[in-house]
Amino acid sequence: TLNSFASSTPAVDADHVYVALSDPDHYLLLALSHDGKEVWRYDLGPYTSQHGDGTSPIVFENLVILGNEQDGTSFLLAVDRKTGKRVWQTPRREKVVSYSTPCVYEPKSGPPQLIFNSQSHGVSAVDARTGAPLWEAPLFDKRTCSSPILAGGYLLGTCGSGGGGNYLIAIRPEGTGDISAKSLAYKLDKLIPYVPTPVVYGDLLFLWSEKGIVSCVDAPSGTVLWTERVGGEYWGSPIRVGDRLYAMS
């Protein structure tokens, strides 16, 4: 087995710790006090996928956000972080489970956006406060495990499979509706990680693959600057501390 039931990462604020977990009959979002007592729970319904769940909740303003893009009924959810009451829910097309955790993108004009990666919608954005769909670039033909990131002025995401065929796309976050035809800045398909999320440092994008191959990319242009083999197998994402990258094999 390559993972445990602790595949998703908790989110935290001054009041609570928020965790997501599932079995086939129930996909649960829980708020716990800092001494471990349950404060509220929200049941999203059944969860259908080949490998279970792995999406992590995030906190944005007064909301806890959780993606629920699976092989069955799919939607994006925001609940009040203090009460667990639903604030908005946005339907999603059903295709294949996504393990991607959203990031917050704040454009120069307009509301803050939540960016999601999934095979069904590609790289996509919804209004962070209302859940209203804003744009999407459905350019993935495989499952998404990694989370979207902002680098070089683009939003980036990866897709792939256990059998390979992984690739990364860089999207210009401009327009409304389906922006696929004009949004793609570049695509990389050599030594792209399937599961780990890339790391950004300035305009440098670091790709750390499952098989221990690390590449450095100039994010604005998509030019690969160097590639090195570090060895080991990796399913968690690397982090940056100062001028060093760390990953756990």
Secondary structure, 3 states (H helix, E strand, C coil): CCCCCCCCCCEECCCCEEEEEEECCEEEEEEECCCCCEEEEEECCCCCCCCCCCCCCEEECCEEEEEECCCCCEEEEEEECCCCCEEEEEEECCCCCCCCCCEEECCCCCCCEEEEEECCCEEEEEECCCCCEEEEECCCCCECCCCCEEECCEEEEEEECCCCCCEEEEECCCCCEECHHHHEEEEECCCCCCCCCCEEECCEEEEECCCCEEEEEECCCCEEEEEEECCCCCCCCCEEECCEEECCC
